[in-house]
Amino acid sequence: MAALRVSSRRLLLARSPVSRFESSLPRRFASTSQAPQDGKAKKDASLPNPDPSADSVTVAFINDRAPFMVPTYVRPAPTMLKGKGCYLWDMENHRYLDLTAGIAVNSLGHCDPEISKIISEQAETLIHASNLYHNAWTGALSKLLVTETLKSGAMRDASQVFISNSGTEANEAAIKFARKVGRSLDPSGAKHEFVSFHNSFHGRSMGALSATPNPKYQTPFSPMVPGFKYGTYNDIEQLPSLITENTCGVIVEPIQGEGGVNTATPEFLTALRKRCDEVNAVLIFDEIQCGLSRTGSFWAHAHSSLAPANGEQAAHPDIITTAKALGNGIPIGATIVSSKTVAPYIKTGDHGTTFGGNPLACRVAHHIVERLASPELQAAVDARSAQFVSGFQELQKNFPDTIAEIRGRGLILGVQLSDAVKSKASDLITAARERGLLIITAGDGCLRFVPPLTITEDQVETALGILEKAFEATFGKP
């Protein structure tokens, strides 16, 4: 253990290029290594970043610890030790171009030096003092989020913010706030129903899970919280019967990330807004994955592409939930509420959190929001998005029977594999990883691309080149 700690510390502090780093792992892991078989050695030699073999130091290291971890994840063997910008390095010192960004979290890249400096300074000043007292950063972050939201032309009535620790917690707060509004408008309790949409993902706690209509996630923990109803994304005709006088809240992602990078139509969001106004229901936009400039606009719902063609006013929510990019890896979430339809109903004691709003997370997030709100960064997102889409379209020409559709906006993009080959998505992910590129899936056979927003033109070109090689390795040369 001591040797591993020293190794990790050296890796984090080294000023020389990471490629010069040679891992110093505990001898008891190294001693388990055996000479690889000829076939395995031949395969590994043909790949830039082969996954660690069963007899590797990495796998021995994992096997020593896996029995002590609740097995809720299935992970490949590479064990990440260091990140910088758009790159990650594993225990074998293999470098990966990371188009996952920690699942759309590290929008400013890994180990950004300015963020690291702020974390260090605040850790030596004050990390936590509880919400029994004011601190210097909770209010500052809340004010900045409201100010930048209004400045960007999003959520016209944004006024107040509740700071929590994650996206799930941000959605739990939104669900509670909507139910409080419903109870205030109808003390009988009848106005408690909640509406969400198929292929959505809102979190894993019981309230957020109840709004995530996926049997794989829900069934083992059923019954869900009562009162949740599910509709079809982008279906306008269903809304009068789906959203009724008993509906207190509707939650929707302007772009469904986990569900397959599905984009809401302007007409659907406008119809949702209109129907919620008719029955006094709270409209919640979950922008945990698609917000904070990932689409090229500060909030996805205010993107110019969502302006209705008929000239109607774009749909704006009563609540926005955000997390992921807000902390760039530091746990934090936020629930932004309207001054007219939500804030008047939330009173002292209605909600709370022990760690939420701590000065460390809020100071980091304050810095991040200032940078993500930059018009220059947003313009770069648009440019890199166009570059990716152009590359995907060229790939689609070469593999017409493999790529069915290209979806998304900004740097939340999806490449949908055709029905005939979508079962090979995991093979494609592995082929890309073993060539130095990290990508993930979403929905049913959709490749999801959510890189750091700071990715460069050259890095995009490199990524597209590796992706083409991964396609050739998985599906054969066109």
C-alpha positions as CSV (number, residue, x, y, z in Angstrom):
1,M,0.0,0.0,0.0
2,A,2.8,2.4,0.9
3,A,4.5,1.8,-2.5
4,L,1.2,2.5,-4.3
5,R,0.6,5.7,-2.5
6,V,4.1,6.9,-3.3
7,S,3.6,5.8,-6.9
8,S,0.4,7.7,-7.2
9,R,1.8,10.8,-5.5
10,R,4.7,10.9,-7.9
11,L,2.4,10.6,-10.8
12,L,0.3,13.5,-9.6
13,L,3.2,15.7,-8.8
14,A,5.5,14.9,-11.7
15,R,6.3,17.9,-13.9
16,S,7.9,15.8,-16.6
17,P,5.8,14.2,-19.3
18,V,3.7,11.3,-18.0
19,S,5.1,9.1,-20.7
20,R,8.4,9.1,-18.7
21,F,6.7,7.8,-15.6
22,E,7.3,4.2,-14.7
23,S,4.8,2.8,-12.2
24,S,6.2,1.5,-9.0
25,L,3.6,-1.0,-7.8
26,P,3.7,-3.3,-4.8
27,R,5.9,-6.3,-5.3
28,R,3.2,-8.7,-4.2
29,F,1.2,-7.7,-7.3
30,A,4.2,-7.8,-9.7
31,S,5.1,-11.3,-8.4
32,T,1.8,-12.7,-9.6
33,S,2.7,-11.9,-13.2
34,Q,3.5,-14.8,-15.5
35,A,5.0,-14.9,-19.0
36,P,2.1,-14.3,-21.4
37,Q,1.2,-16.9,-24.0
38,D,2.5,-16.4,-27.5
39,G,-1.0,-15.7,-28.9
40,K,-1.7,-13.1,-26.3
41,A,1.7,-11.4,-26.8
42,K,1.1,-11.3,-30.5
43,K,-2.3,-9.7,-30.2
44,D,-1.1,-7.1,-27.6
45,A,1.8,-6.1,-29.8
46,S,-0.5,-5.2,-32.6
47,L,-2.5,-2.7,-30.4
48,P,-1.3,0.7,-29.0
49,N,-3.3,0.3,-25.8
50,P,-4.2,-3.4,-25.2
51,D,-6.4,-4.1,-22.2
52,P,-4.4,-5.6,-19.4
53,S,-4.2,-9.4,-19.6
54,A,-5.5,-11.8,-17.0
55,D,-1.9,-12.2,-15.7
56,S,-1.1,-8.5,-15.6
57,V,-0.1,-6.4,-12.6
58,T,-3.3,-4.4,-13.2
59,V,-5.6,-7.3,-13.0
60,A,-3.8,-8.6,-9.8
61,F,-4.3,-5.1,-8.3
62,I,-8.0,-5.1,-9.2
63,N,-8.6,-8.6,-7.9
64,D,-7.0,-7.7,-4.6
65,R,-9.7,-5.0,-4.0
66,A,-12.8,-6.1,-5.9
67,P,-14.1,-8.4,-3.2
68,F,-14.5,-5.4,-0.9
69,M,-16.5,-3.3,-3.3
70,V,-20.3,-3.7,-3.8
71,P,-20.4,-5.0,-7.4
72,T,-22.8,-2.4,-8.9
73,Y,-20.5,-1.7,-11.9
74,V,-19.0,-3.7,-14.7
75,R,-15.7,-2.2,-15.7
76,P,-12.9,-3.0,-18.2
77,A,-9.5,-3.7,-16.7
78,P,-7.6,-0.4,-17.4
79,T,-7.2,1.4,-14.1
80,M,-6.9,5.2,-14.4
81,L,-4.2,6.9,-12.4
82,K,-3.8,10.4,-13.9
83,G,-5.6,12.8,-16.2
84,K,-4.6,16.0,-17.9
85,G,-6.7,18.0,-20.3
86,C,-8.4,15.6,-22.7
87,Y,-6.2,12.6,-21.7
88,L,-6.2,9.9,-19.2
89,W,-3.3,7.5,-18.2
90,D,-3.8,4.0,-16.8
91,M,-1.7,1.9,-14.4
92,E,0.2,0.5,-17.4
93,N,1.0,4.1,-18.5
94,H,-1.2,3.8,-21.6
95,R,-2.6,7.1,-22.7
96,Y,-6.2,7.6,-23.8
97,L,-7.9,10.4,-25.6
98,D,-11.0,10.8,-23.5
99,L,-14.3,11.6,-25.3
100,T,-16.3,10.6,-22.2
101,A,-15.2,13.5,-19.9
102,G,-16.3,11.5,-16.8
103,I,-19.8,11.2,-18.4
104,A,-20.0,14.9,-19.4
105,V,-18.5,16.0,-16.1
106,N,-15.0,17.2,-16.9
107,S,-16.1,20.0,-19.3
108,L,-12.9,21.9,-18.7
109,G,-10.8,18.7,-18.9
110,H,-8.9,16.7,-16.3
111,C,-6.9,18.3,-13.6
112,D,-7.3,21.8,-14.9
113,P,-4.6,23.9,-13.2
114,E,-6.8,26.8,-12.3
115,I,-9.3,24.5,-10.7
116,S,-6.6,22.6,-8.9
117,K,-5.2,25.8,-7.5
118,I,-8.7,26.9,-6.2
119,I,-9.2,23.5,-4.6
120,S,-5.9,23.8,-2.8
121,E,-6.5,27.3,-1.6
122,Q,-10.0,26.7,-0.4
123,A,-9.0,23.4,1.3
124,E,-6.6,25.4,3.4
125,T,-9.2,28.0,4.2
126,L,-12.6,26.3,4.9
127,I,-14.1,23.1,3.5
128,H,-17.2,22.7,5.6
129,A,-19.0,24.5,8.4
130,S,-22.6,23.3,7.7
131,N,-25.7,25.2,6.6
132,L,-26.2,26.4,10.2
133,Y,-24.1,29.4,9.1
134,H,-23.6,31.5,6.1
135,N,-20.3,31.1,4.1
136,A,-18.7,33.2,1.4
137,W,-19.5,31.0,-1.6
138,T,-23.0,29.5,-1.5
139,G,-24.7,32.8,-2.1
140,A,-22.1,33.9,-4.6
141,L,-22.6,30.8,-6.7
142,S,-26.4,31.1,-6.5
143,K,-26.2,34.7,-7.6
144,L,-23.9,33.9,-10.5
145,L,-26.1,31.0,-11.7
146,V,-29.2,33.2,-11.7
147,T,-27.3,36.1,-13.3
148,E,-25.8,34.1,-16.1
149,T,-29.0,32.2,-16.7
150,L,-30.9,35.5,-17.2
151,K,-28.1,37.0,-19.2
152,S,-28.0,34.1,-21.6
153,G,-31.7,34.5,-22.4
154,A,-32.7,31.2,-20.6
155,M,-35.4,30.6,-17.9
156,R,-36.9,34.1,-17.8
157,D,-38.0,33.9,-14.2
158,A,-34.9,32.3,-12.6
159,S,-34.5,33.8,-9.1
160,Q,-33.2,31.4,-6.5
161,V,-31.0,28.3,-6.2
162,F,-30.8,25.3,-3.9
163,I,-27.2,23.8,-3.8
164,S,-26.9,20.0,-3.3
165,N,-24.3,17.3,-4.0
166,S,-25.3,15.6,-7.3
167,G,-27.7,15.5,-10.2
168,T,-29.9,13.0,-8.5
169,E,-30.2,15.3,-5.4
170,A,-30.9,18.2,-7.7
171,N,-33.8,16.3,-9.2
172,E,-35.0,15.1,-5.8
173,A,-35.2,18.7,-4.7
174,A,-37.1,19.6,-7.9
175,I,-39.6,16.7,-7.4
176,K,-40.2,17.8,-3.8
177,F,-40.6,21.5,-4.7
178,A,-43.2,20.6,-7.4
179,R,-45.1,18.5,-4.9
180,K,-45.0,21.3,-2.4
181,V,-46.4,23.7,-5.0
182,G,-49.1,21.1,-5.8
183,R,-50.0,20.7,-2.1
184,S,-50.1,24.5,-1.7
185,L,-52.5,24.9,-4.7
186,D,-54.7,21.9,-3.6
187,P,-54.4,21.1,0.1
188,S,-56.5,17.9,-0.5
189,G,-53.3,16.3,-1.9
190,A,-54.9,15.3,-5.2
191,K,-52.5,17.5,-7.2
192,H,-49.5,15.2,-6.6
193,E,-49.0,13.3,-9.9
194,F,-45.7,13.6,-11.8
195,V,-45.0,13.1,-15.5
196,S,-41.8,12.0,-17.1
197,F,-40.9,10.4,-20.4
198,H,-39.7,7.1,-21.8
199,N,-35.9,6.9,-22.4
200,S,-35.3,9.5,-19.8
201,F,-32.8,9.2,-17.0
202,H,-33.1,11.4,-13.9
203,G,-31.2,9.5,-11.2
204,R,-31.1,6.4,-8.9
205,S,-32.6,7.5,-5.6
206,M,-36.3,6.5,-5.2
207,G,-37.9,9.8,-6.3
208,A,-35.6,10.3,-9.3
209,L,-35.7,6.6,-10.1
210,S,-39.5,6.8,-10.1
211,A,-39.2,9.4,-12.8
212,T,-36.9,7.1,-14.9
213,P,-39.2,4.6,-16.6
214,N,-36.6,1.9,-17.3
215,P,-37.6,-1.6,-16.1
216,K,-34.0,-2.5,-15.7
217,Y,-33.5,0.2,-13.1
218,Q,-36.9,0.2,-11.5
219,T,-38.1,-3.5,-11.2
220,P,-35.5,-4.7,-8.6
221,F,-36.6,-1.8,-6.3
222,S,-40.3,-1.7,-7.0
223,P,-42.8,-0.5,-6.0
224,M,-41.8,3.0,-7.0
225,V,-43.0,6.2,-5.4
226,P,-46.7,6.5,-6.2
227,G,-48.1,9.1,-8.6
228,F,-45.7,8.9,-11.5
229,K,-46.9,8.7,-15.1
230,Y,-44.9,8.2,-18.3
231,G,-45.3,9.6,-21.7
232,T,-43.7,9.4,-25.1
233,Y,-40.9,11.9,-25.9
234,N,-41.8,14.4,-28.6
235,D,-45.5,13.2,-28.8
236,I,-47.7,16.3,-28.5
237,E,-51.1,14.7,-29.0
238,Q,-50.8,12.7,-25.7
239,L,-50.3,15.8,-23.5
240,P,-54.0,16.7,-22.7
241,S,-54.6,13.3,-21.3
242,L,-51.2,12.8,-19.8
243,I,-50.9,16.1,-18.0
244,T,-54.1,16.8,-16.0
245,E,-55.4,19.0,-13.1
246,N,-53.9,16.4,-10.8
247,T,-50.4,16.9,-12.2
248,C,-48.0,18.8,-10.0
249,G,-44.9,18.5,-12.1
250,V,-43.4,17.5,-15.4
251,I,-39.7,16.7,-15.8
252,V,-38.0,16.4,-19.2
253,E,-34.5,16.5,-20.7
254,P,-34.1,18.9,-23.6
255,I,-31.7,16.3,-24.9
256,Q,-31.9,12.8,-23.5
257,G,-28.3,11.8,-22.8
258,E,-28.5,8.3,-21.3
259,G,-31.6,7.5,-23.4
260,G,-29.7,7.8,-26.7
261,V,-28.9,11.5,-27.3
262,N,-32.5,12.2,-28.4
263,T,-33.3,15.8,-28.9
264,A,-36.7,17.4,-28.0
265,T,-38.4,19.3,-30.8
266,P,-39.2,23.0,-30.2
267,E,-42.9,22.2,-30.7
268,F,-42.9,19.5,-28.0
269,L,-41.3,21.8,-25.4
270,T,-43.6,24.6,-26.3
271,A,-46.6,22.3,-26.0
272,L,-45.4,21.1,-22.6
273,R,-45.1,24.7,-21.4
274,K,-48.6,25.5,-22.6
275,R,-50.1,22.5,-21.0
276,C,-48.3,23.0,-17.7
277,D,-49.6,26.6,-17.7
278,E,-53.2,25.4,-18.3
279,V,-53.2,23.0,-15.3
280,N,-50.7,24.9,-13.0
281,A,-48.1,22.2,-13.1
282,V,-44.4,22.9,-12.6
283,L,-42.2,22.3,-15.7
284,I,-38.7,21.0,-14.9
285,F,-35.9,20.9,-17.4
286,D,-33.3,18.4,-16.4
287,E,-30.1,19.9,-17.9
288,I,-27.7,17.9,-15.8
289,Q,-26.0,16.4,-18.9
290,C,-26.9,18.8,-21.7
291,G,-26.6,22.1,-19.9
292,L,-23.7,24.5,-19.0
293,S,-22.6,25.2,-22.6
294,R,-22.4,21.6,-23.8
295,T,-24.7,22.5,-26.7
296,G,-23.0,25.8,-27.4
297,S,-25.5,27.8,-25.4
298,F,-25.4,28.2,-21.7
299,W,-28.6,26.2,-21.2
300,A,-29.7,23.7,-23.9
301,H,-33.3,24.9,-23.8
302,A,-32.2,28.4,-24.9
303,H,-30.3,27.2,-28.0
304,S,-31.4,29.0,-31.2
305,S,-32.4,25.7,-32.8
306,L,-35.2,25.3,-30.2
307,A,-36.9,28.6,-31.3
308,P,-40.3,27.5,-32.7
309,A,-40.6,28.0,-36.4
310,N,-44.0,29.7,-36.0
311,G,-42.5,32.5,-34.1
312,E,-43.9,31.6,-30.7
313,Q,-41.8,32.3,-27.6
314,A,-39.4,29.4,-26.8
315,A,-40.4,27.2,-23.9
316,H,-38.8,28.1,-20.6
317,P,-39.0,26.0,-17.4
318,D,-40.1,26.7,-13.8
319,I,-37.1,24.8,-12.6
320,I,-33.7,23.9,-14.1
321,T,-31.6,21.1,-12.5
322,T,-27.9,20.9,-13.1
323,A,-24.8,19.1,-11.8
324,K,-22.0,17.2,-13.7
325,A,-20.1,20.0,-15.4
326,L,-20.9,22.4,-12.5
327,G,-18.1,20.9,-10.4
328,N,-15.8,19.4,-13.1
329,G,-15.4,16.4,-10.8
330,I,-16.1,18.0,-7.4
331,P,-19.6,16.7,-6.2
332,I,-22.2,19.4,-6.6
333,G,-25.7,19.9,-7.9
334,A,-28.1,22.8,-8.2
335,T,-31.8,23.4,-8.5
336,I,-32.7,26.8,-10.0
337,V,-36.3,27.9,-9.3
338,S,-38.7,30.5,-10.7
339,S,-39.6,33.6,-8.8
340,K,-43.3,33.3,-9.8
341,T,-44.3,29.7,-9.8
342,V,-42.0,28.0,-7.3
343,A,-40.1,30.3,-5.0
344,P,-43.1,31.7,-3.1
345,Y,-44.1,28.2,-2.0
346,I,-40.8,27.0,-0.6
347,K,-40.4,27.8,3.1
348,T,-37.8,27.3,5.8
349,G,-37.4,23.6,6.7
350,D,-38.9,22.3,3.4
351,H,-35.6,20.8,2.3
352,G,-32.1,20.5,3.5
353,T,-28.6,19.0,3.1
354,T,-25.6,18.4,5.2
355,F,-22.8,18.8,2.6
356,G,-24.6,20.8,-0.1
357,G,-23.4,24.3,-0.5
358,N,-20.1,23.8,1.3
359,P,-17.6,26.5,0.5
360,L,-15.1,24.2,-1.3
361,A,-17.6,22.9,-3.9
362,C,-19.2,26.3,-4.3
363,R,-16.0,28.2,-4.8
364,V,-14.9,25.7,-7.5
365,A,-18.3,25.8,-9.2
366,H,-18.3,29.6,-9.2
367,H,-15.0,29.6,-11.1
368,I,-16.3,26.9,-13.5
369,V,-19.6,28.8,-14.3
370,E,-17.6,32.0,-15.1
371,R,-15.5,30.0,-17.6
372,L,-18.3,28.0,-19.1
373,A,-20.4,31.1,-19.7
374,S,-17.7,32.5,-22.0
375,P,-18.9,33.3,-25.5
376,E,-15.5,32.2,-26.8
377,L,-15.8,28.8,-25.3
378,Q,-19.3,28.4,-26.6
379,A,-18.1,29.4,-30.1
380,A,-15.4,26.7,-29.9
381,V,-18.0,24.1,-28.9
382,D,-19.9,25.0,-32.1
383,A,-16.8,24.7,-34.2
384,R,-15.7,21.3,-32.7
385,S,-19.3,20.1,-33.0
386,A,-19.3,20.8,-36.7
387,Q,-16.0,19.0,-37.1
388,F,-17.2,15.9,-35.3
389,V,-20.5,15.8,-37.3
390,S,-18.6,16.2,-40.6
391,G,-16.3,13.3,-39.6
392,F,-19.3,11.2,-38.5
393,Q,-21.0,11.8,-41.8
394,E,-17.9,10.7,-43.7
395,L,-17.8,7.6,-41.5
396,Q,-21.4,7.0,-42.3
397,K,-20.7,7.1,-46.1
398,N,-18.0,4.5,-45.6
399,F,-20.2,2.3,-43.4
400,P,-23.7,3.0,-44.7
401,D,-25.1,-0.3,-43.3
402,T,-23.6,0.3,-39.9
403,I,-24.5,3.9,-39.0
404,A,-28.2,4.6,-39.0
405,E,-28.3,8.1,-37.7
406,I,-26.3,11.0,-36.2
407,R,-28.0,12.9,-33.4
408,G,-27.4,15.7,-30.9
409,R,-26.2,19.2,-30.7
410,G,-22.9,20.9,-29.7
411,L,-20.7,18.4,-27.9
412,I,-23.4,16.0,-26.8
413,L,-23.6,13.8,-29.9
414,G,-24.8,10.3,-30.7
415,V,-24.0,7.9,-33.6
416,Q,-26.8,5.4,-33.7
417,L,-25.7,1.9,-34.9
418,S,-28.1,0.1,-37.2
419,D,-30.3,-2.7,-35.9
420,A,-28.2,-5.3,-37.7
421,V,-25.0,-4.4,-35.8
422,K,-26.0,-2.6,-32.6
423,S,-25.3,-5.7,-30.6
424,K,-21.6,-5.1,-31.4
425,A,-21.5,-1.7,-29.7
426,S,-19.5,-3.1,-26.7
427,D,-17.0,-4.6,-29.1
428,L,-16.6,-1.3,-30.8
429,I,-16.0,0.5,-27.5
430,T,-13.3,-2.1,-26.7
431,A,-11.7,-1.7,-30.1
432,A,-11.6,2.1,-29.7
433,R,-10.2,1.8,-26.1
434,E,-7.4,-0.6,-27.2
435,R,-6.4,2.0,-29.8
436,G,-6.3,4.8,-27.3
437,L,-9.8,6.3,-27.5
438,L,-12.5,6.3,-24.8
439,I,-16.1,6.5,-25.8
440,I,-19.3,5.3,-24.2
441,T,-22.8,4.2,-25.3
442,A,-26.3,5.5,-24.6
443,G,-29.7,4.0,-25.2
444,D,-29.8,1.0,-27.5
445,G,-26.7,0.8,-29.6
446,C,-25.9,4.5,-29.7
447,L,-22.3,5.7,-29.4
448,R,-22.2,8.8,-27.2
449,F,-19.6,11.6,-27.6
450,V,-19.4,14.0,-24.7
451,P,-15.7,15.2,-24.7
452,P,-14.3,18.1,-22.7
453,L,-15.5,21.3,-24.1
454,T,-11.8,22.4,-24.4
455,I,-11.0,19.7,-26.9
456,T,-8.8,21.0,-29.8
457,E,-9.2,20.7,-33.5
458,D,-6.2,18.4,-33.7
459,Q,-7.6,16.2,-31.0
460,V,-10.9,15.8,-32.8
461,E,-9.0,14.8,-36.0
462,T,-7.1,12.2,-34.0
463,A,-10.3,10.9,-32.4
464,L,-12.0,10.5,-35.7
465,G,-9.0,8.7,-37.1
466,I,-9.0,6.2,-34.2
467,L,-12.7,5.8,-34.5
468,E,-12.4,4.8,-38.1
469,K,-9.8,2.2,-37.3
470,A,-12.1,0.8,-34.5
471,F,-15.0,0.5,-37.0
472,E,-12.7,-1.3,-39.4
473,A,-11.5,-3.7,-36.7
474,T,-15.1,-4.4,-35.6
475,F,-17.0,-4.5,-38.8
476,G,-14.3,-5.0,-41.5
477,K,-12.9,-2.6,-44.0
478,P,-15.6,-1.0,-46.2
